[in-house]
Amino acid sequence: MNRKIKHYLMVDAHFTWWVKGKAYLCRIIDMLHMGLIDEVLFGREVAERLPVLVDEWVQAIRLLLRQQ
C-alpha cells in the first residue's frame, strides 16, 4: 500500500506563540524544511482550515475503499 501520511502542527496557544514565539518559529521552520511536518496551522486558522482538512481525509478514505 502506497499511502502518503501527512503530519500537521497546530499552534493554538497564546503563550506558546506570543511569549515563546521566536524559538518556536525557528523549530517550526526547521521541521518544515526537514519534511517532518506538511502543514502548520496557527490560531484561528486551526478552526477555519480543520474542516477543509477533514473533508480531504474523508474523500481520501472513500477513494481508498473504492479501490479495494
C-alpha positions in Angstrom: 0.0 0.0 0.0 1.4 3.3 -1.1 -0.1 6.0 1.1 1.0 9.5 1.8 0.9 10.2 5.5 0.6 13.9 6.3 1.7 15.5 9.5 0.1 18.7 10.8 1.3 21.0 13.6 -1.4 23.2 15.2 -0.2 26.1 17.3 -3.2 27.5 19.1 -1.9 28.8 22.5 -1.4 32.5 23.1 1.5 31.8 25.5 3.3 29.4 23.1 3.1 31.7 20.1 3.4 35.2 21.6 5.8 34.5 24.5 7.9 31.7 23.1 7.4 32.8 19.5 10.9 33.2 18.1 12.3 29.9 19.4 9.2 28.0 18.3 9.2 29.7 14.9 12.7 28.6 14.2 11.8 25.0 15.2 8.7 25.0 13.1 10.7 26.2 10.0 13.3 23.5 10.6 10.6 20.8 10.9 9.0 22.0 7.6 12.4 22.1 5.8 13.3 18.6 7.1 9.9 17.2 5.9 8.8 16.3 9.4 5.5 18.2 9.1 3.5 19.0 6.0 1.5 22.0 7.2 1.4 24.3 10.2 -1.9 25.9 11.4 -1.9 29.0 13.6 -4.6 30.3 15.9 -8.0 30.9 14.2 -6.6 29.1 11.1 -7.0 25.9 13.1 -10.7 26.3 13.3 -11.0 27.5 9.7 -8.7 25.0 8.0 -9.5 21.9 10.0 -13.0 21.3 8.5 -11.4 21.5 5.0 -8.7 19.0 6.0 -11.3 16.6 7.4 -13.2 16.8 4.1 -10.0 15.9 2.3 -9.4 13.0 4.7 -12.9 11.7 4.1 -12.5 11.9 0.3 -9.2 10.0 0.5 -10.7 7.2 2.6 -13.7 6.9 0.2 -11.3 6.7 -2.7 -9.2 4.1 -0.9 -12.3 2.0 -0.1 -13.5 2.1 -3.7 -10.1 0.8 -4.9 -10.3 -2.3 -2.6 
